[in-house]
């Protein structure tokens, strides 16, 4: 009997030790897992510091710079703090002299991601949401994931209004630019959706997303959704009837439309439904990089003809070779193809991309654009003035 009792005690000790190890493992996963996760996706190729000559540095410091797409809010780190991972945070935006950053909310990403064909049957964000301790409601609801990411940007701006302000109106944009002209380093952040699957099939959710701060809405991400076909989906179809209703609602509400991941057929349908400028927030141009990620040049020209703006990305899928020289070549091609008023920056920073410079190093683009004989007026337009112009035209007054 005594031996049996001792055996039970030993077993309990073993079980308690195993439970303690499991708890420590879980705590450790939640503590270091988010950083490990992001480091595996968002990388900067190691390089020597970029030399910036005096003329380029002076011009860069005088620019109003805007970037149409970063997925920073997906990752569990404070955007106000300088991070040792990823591509964007407010201190690095200040280093890069960025005035306006569009922050996109990623809410669903299929497994086996590729540019050719994806379905909506799987999702990588659920595991990331649990690991990064998102609210339980965001584990299963795409709308709640969008709500949570908007709340993160709002909380950062509330904590440090002299460093970050959320842009919801023309007045907000003008206030940020006026503050910067007076010497402030404040950054303006504008919320966008990476696809409109957070609508969850409900047209009324357009208003709800607008109410929580979203001012630009991408229609698709890497899979077909209720609105129609993705550029990387299966059907390659145009807008559904629901999709047409959504586009009309976006137009009615003055919400900026982004077709960065939409099929060519969807883009054509959007162009028929709206006369307003539309965006391709993060992309390349097919004639400069023949990638399945990029829409055909003639369709890009039709987007530009609406007054639209095309944001050139910095990763291999957009520009083939993700060097700063290749980005500048793509910018030059886009300006020649579309006109200087229709080209901008669309980094796709923090979007599971590998790049050769982060946002603190944007002056390398200014240097290389000067070397490529861009005029100073062209550089000012591409680096930010085009985005500011269309935002001023399209954002609500207040």
PEVEN-V964464 format. One record per residue. N is the residue number from 1. RES is the residue in three letters. SS is DSSP state (h for helix, s for strand, l for the rest). PHI is phi in radians with two decimals (NA if undefined). Layout:
N|RES|SS|PHI  N|RES|SS|PHI
This chain:
1|UNK|l|NA  2|UNK|h|-1.06  3|UNK|h|-1.11  4|UNK|h|-1.13  5|UNK|h|-1.11  6|UNK|h|-1.10  7|UNK|h|-1.09  8|UNK|h|-1.11  9|UNK|h|-1.09  10|UNK|h|-1.08  11|UNK|h|-1.10  12|UNK|h|-1.10  13|UNK|h|-1.08  14|UNK|h|-1.10  15|UNK|h|-1.12  16|UNK|h|-1.12  17|UNK|h|-1.13  18|UNK|h|-1.12  19|UNK|h|-1.08  20|UNK|h|-1.10  21|UNK|h|-1.13  22|UNK|h|-1.10  23|UNK|h|-1.12  24|UNK|h|-1.07  25|UNK|h|-1.12  26|UNK|h|-1.15  27|UNK|h|-1.05  28|UNK|h|-1.09  29|UNK|h|-1.08  30|UNK|h|-1.23  31|UNK|h|-1.37  32|UNK|h|-1.88  33|UNK|h|-1.05  34|UNK|h|-1.01  35|UNK|h|-1.16  36|UNK|h|-1.09  37|UNK|h|-1.05  38|UNK|h|-1.17  39|UNK|h|-1.04  40|UNK|h|-1.30  41|UNK|h|-1.89  42|UNK|l|-1.83  43|UNK|s|-2.21  44|UNK|s|-2.05  45|UNK|l|-1.08  46|UNK|l|-1.01  47|UNK|l|-2.76  48|UNK|l|-1.23  49|UNK|l|-0.98  50|UNK|l|-1.34  51|UNK|l|-1.37  52|UNK|l|-2.07  53|UNK|l|-1.09  54|UNK|h|-1.02  55|UNK|h|-1.09  56|UNK|h|-1.13  57|UNK|h|-1.10  58|UNK|h|-1.16  59|UNK|h|-1.14  60|UNK|h|-1.04  61|UNK|h|-1.15  62|UNK|h|-1.64  63|UNK|l|-1.41  64|UNK|l|-1.76  65|UNK|s|-1.87  66|UNK|s|-2.35  67|UNK|s|-2.13  68|UNK|s|-1.46  69|UNK|s|-2.87  70|UNK|s|-2.53  71|UNK|l|-1.80  72|UNK|h|-1.01  73|UNK|h|-1.22  74|UNK|h|-1.22  75|UNK|l|-1.80  76|UNK|l|-1.48  77|UNK|l|-2.55  78|UNK|l|-1.35  79|UNK|l|-1.12  80|UNK|l|-1.40  81|UNK|l|-1.74  82|UNK|l|-1.22  83|UNK|l|-1.80  84|UNK|l|-1.73  85|UNK|l|-2.53  86|UNK|l|1.25  87|UNK|l|-2.15  88|UNK|l|-2.37  89|UNK|l|-2.72  90|UNK|h|-1.06  91|UNK|h|-1.02  92|UNK|h|-1.30  93|UNK|h|-1.10  94|UNK|h|-1.10  95|UNK|h|-1.00  96|UNK|l|-1.50  97|UNK|l|1.12  98|UNK|s|-1.48  99|UNK|s|-1.59  100|UNK|s|-2.32  101|UNK|s|-2.13  102|UNK|s|-1.48  103|UNK|s|-1.83  104|UNK|s|-1.70  105|UNK|s|-1.64  106|UNK|l|-1.62  107|UNK|l|-2.14  108|UNK|l|-2.77  109|UNK|l|-2.43  110|UNK|l|-1.24  111|UNK|l|-1.18  112|UNK|l|1.11  113|UNK|l|-0.95  114|UNK|l|-2.68  115|UNK|l|-1.56  116|UNK|l|-1.62  117|UNK|l|-2.78  118|UNK|l|-2.38  119|UNK|l|-1.97  120|UNK|l|-1.64  121|UNK|l|-1.34  122|UNK|l|-2.15  123|UNK|l|-2.73  124|UNK|l|-1.51  125|UNK|h|-1.29  126|UNK|h|-1.01  127|UNK|h|-1.10  128|UNK|h|-1.13  129|UNK|h|-1.12  130|UNK|h|-1.19  131|UNK|h|-1.04  132|UNK|l|-1.60  133|UNK|l|1.06  134|UNK|l|-1.22  135|UNK|l|-0.97  136|UNK|l|-0.99  137|UNK|h|-1.04  138|UNK|h|-1.41  139|UNK|h|-1.21  140|UNK|h|-2.10  141|UNK|l|-1.83  142|UNK|h|-1.22  143|UNK|h|-1.10  144|UNK|h|-1.15  145|UNK|h|-1.13  146|UNK|h|-1.15  147|UNK|h|-1.08  148|UNK|h|-1.12  149|UNK|h|-1.19  150|UNK|h|-1.10  151|UNK|h|-1.12  152|UNK|h|-1.13  153|UNK|h|-1.18  154|UNK|h|-1.05  155|UNK|h|-1.14  156|UNK|h|-1.12  157|UNK|h|-1.14  158|UNK|h|-1.17  159|UNK|h|-1.25  160|UNK|l|-2.42  161|UNK|l|-1.13  162|UNK|l|-1.43  163|UNK|l|-1.86  164|UNK|s|-2.55  165|UNK|s|-2.26  166|UNK|s|-1.50  167|UNK|l|-1.67  168|UNK|l|-2.08  169|UNK|l|-2.61  170|UNK|h|-1.07  171|UNK|h|-1.10  172|UNK|h|-1.09  173|UNK|h|-1.07  174|UNK|h|-1.10  175|UNK|h|-1.15  176|UNK|h|-1.10  177|UNK|h|-1.17  178|UNK|h|-1.15  179|UNK|h|-1.09  180|UNK|h|-1.16  181|UNK|h|-1.11  182|UNK|l|-1.55  183|UNK|l|1.94  184|UNK|l|-1.25  185|UNK|l|-1.84  186|UNK|l|-1.04  187|UNK|s|-1.91  188|UNK|s|-1.69  189|UNK|s|-1.98  190|UNK|s|-2.05  191|UNK|s|-1.51  192|UNK|s|-2.37  193|UNK|s|-1.78  194|UNK|l|-1.64  195|UNK|l|1.69  196|UNK|l|-1.93  197|UNK|h|-1.13  198|UNK|h|-1.10  199|UNK|h|-1.12  200|UNK|l|0.94  201|UNK|l|1.36  202|UNK|l|-2.01  203|UNK|l|-1.06  204|UNK|l|-1.11  205|UNK|h|-1.26  206|UNK|h|-1.04  207|UNK|h|-1.11  208|UNK|h|-1.14  209|UNK|h|-1.11  210|UNK|h|-1.12  211|UNK|h|-1.10  212|UNK|l|-1.62  213|UNK|l|2.04  214|UNK|s|-1.32  215|UNK|s|-2.07  216|UNK|s|-2.21  217|UNK|s|-2.26  218|UNK|s|-1.33  219|UNK|l|-1.41  220|UNK|l|-2.40  221|UNK|l|-2.18  222|UNK|l|-1.60  223|UNK|l|-2.60  224|UNK|l|-1.11  225|UNK|s|-2.35  226|UNK|l|-1.11  227|UNK|l|-1.45  228|UNK|s|2.58  229|UNK|l|-1.49  230|UNK|s|-1.57  231|UNK|l|-1.06  232|UNK|l|-2.04  233|UNK|l|-1.64  234|UNK|l|-1.80  235|UNK|l|-1.39  236|UNK|l|0.96  237|UNK|l|-1.52  238|UNK|l|-1.48  239|UNK|s|-1.19  240|UNK|l|-1.34  241|UNK|h|-1.08  242|UNK|h|-1.09  243|UNK|h|-1.07  244|UNK|h|-1.11  245|UNK|h|-1.09  246|UNK|h|-1.13  247|UNK|h|-1.08  248|UNK|h|-1.08  249|UNK|h|-1.20  250|UNK|h|-1.07  251|UNK|h|-1.11  252|UNK|h|-1.09  253|UNK|h|-1.54  254|UNK|l|1.28  255|UNK|l|-1.49  256|UNK|s|-1.20  257|UNK|s|-1.78  258|UNK|s|-2.09  259|UNK|l|-1.98  260|UNK|l|-1.02  261|UNK|l|-2.02  262|UNK|s|-1.46  263|UNK|l|-1.13  264|UNK|h|-1.03  265|UNK|h|-1.14  266|UNK|h|-1.12  267|UNK|h|-1.03  268|UNK|h|-1.08  269|UNK|h|-1.15  270|UNK|h|-1.08  271|UNK|h|-1.07  272|UNK|h|-1.31  273|UNK|h|-1.56  274|UNK|l|-2.36  275|UNK|l|-1.74  276|UNK|l|-1.40  277|UNK|l|-1.07  278|UNK|l|-2.05  279|UNK|s|-2.04  280|UNK|s|-2.03  281|UNK|s|-1.21  282|UNK|s|-2.58  283|UNK|s|-2.89  284|UNK|l|-2.20  285|UNK|l|-2.10  286|UNK|l|-1.01  287|UNK|l|-1.18  288|UNK|l|-1.66  289|UNK|l|-2.58  290|UNK|l|-1.39  291|UNK|l|-1.95  292|UNK|l|-1.11  293|UNK|l|-1.28  294|UNK|l|-1.88  295|UNK|l|-1.23  296|UNK|l|-1.06  297|UNK|h|-0.98  298|UNK|h|-1.04  299|UNK|h|-1.23  300|UNK|h|-1.06  301|UNK|h|-1.13  302|UNK|h|-1.17  303|UNK|h|-1.11  304|UNK|h|-1.07  305|UNK|h|-1.13  306|UNK|l|-1.39  307|UNK|l|1.61  308|UNK|l|-1.24  309|UNK|s|-2.29  310|UNK|s|-1.97  311|UNK|s|-1.65  312|UNK|s|-1.53  313|UNK|l|-1.52  314|UNK|l|-2.06  315|UNK|l|-1.92  316|UNK|h|-1.10  317|UNK|h|-1.11  318|UNK|h|-1.62  319|UNK|h|-2.14  320|UNK|l|1.22  321|UNK|l|-1.83  322|UNK|l|-1.39  323|UNK|l|-1.35  324|UNK|h|-1.05  325|UNK|h|-1.10  326|UNK|h|-1.20  327|UNK|h|-1.05  328|UNK|h|-1.18  329|UNK|h|-1.07  330|UNK|h|-1.14  331|UNK|h|-1.09  332|UNK|h|-1.11  333|UNK|h|-1.07  334|UNK|h|-1.12  335|UNK|h|-1.09  336|UNK|h|-1.17  337|UNK|h|-1.38  338|UNK|h|-1.90  339|UNK|l|1.73  340|UNK|h|-1.13  341|UNK|h|-1.36  342|UNK|h|-2.15  343|UNK|s|-2.15  344|UNK|s|-2.61  345|UNK|s|-1.67  346|UNK|l|-2.51  347|UNK|l|-0.98  348|UNK|l|1.09  349|UNK|s|-1.02  350|UNK|l|1.04  351|UNK|l|-1.83  352|UNK|l|1.03  353|UNK|l|-2.07  354|UNK|s|-1.86  355|UNK|s|-2.21  356|UNK|l|-1.93  357|UNK|l|-2.77  358|UNK|l|-1.66  359|UNK|h|-1.17  360|UNK|h|-1.23  361|UNK|h|-1.89  362|UNK|l|-1.08  363|UNK|h|-1.05  364|UNK|h|-1.12  365|UNK|h|-1.18  366|UNK|h|-1.06  367|UNK|h|-1.04  368|UNK|h|-1.26  369|UNK|h|-1.17  370|UNK|h|-1.08  371|UNK|h|-1.13  372|UNK|l|-1.48  373|UNK|l|1.19  374|UNK|l|-1.14  375|UNK|l|-1.29  376|UNK|h|-1.10  377|UNK|h|-1.14  378|UNK|h|-1.12  379|UNK|h|-1.10  380|UNK|h|-1.05  381|UNK|h|-1.13  382|UNK|h|-1.20  383|UNK|h|-1.27  384|UNK|h|3.10  385|UNK|h|-1.12  386|UNK|h|-1.11  387|UNK|h|-1.12  388|UNK|h|-1.06  389|UNK|h|-1.04  390|UNK|h|-1.25  391|UNK|h|-1.05  392|UNK|h|-1.10  393|UNK|h|-1.23  394|UNK|h|-1.87  395|UNK|l|-1.22  396|UNK|l|-1.06  397|UNK|l|-1.10  398|UNK|l|-2.67
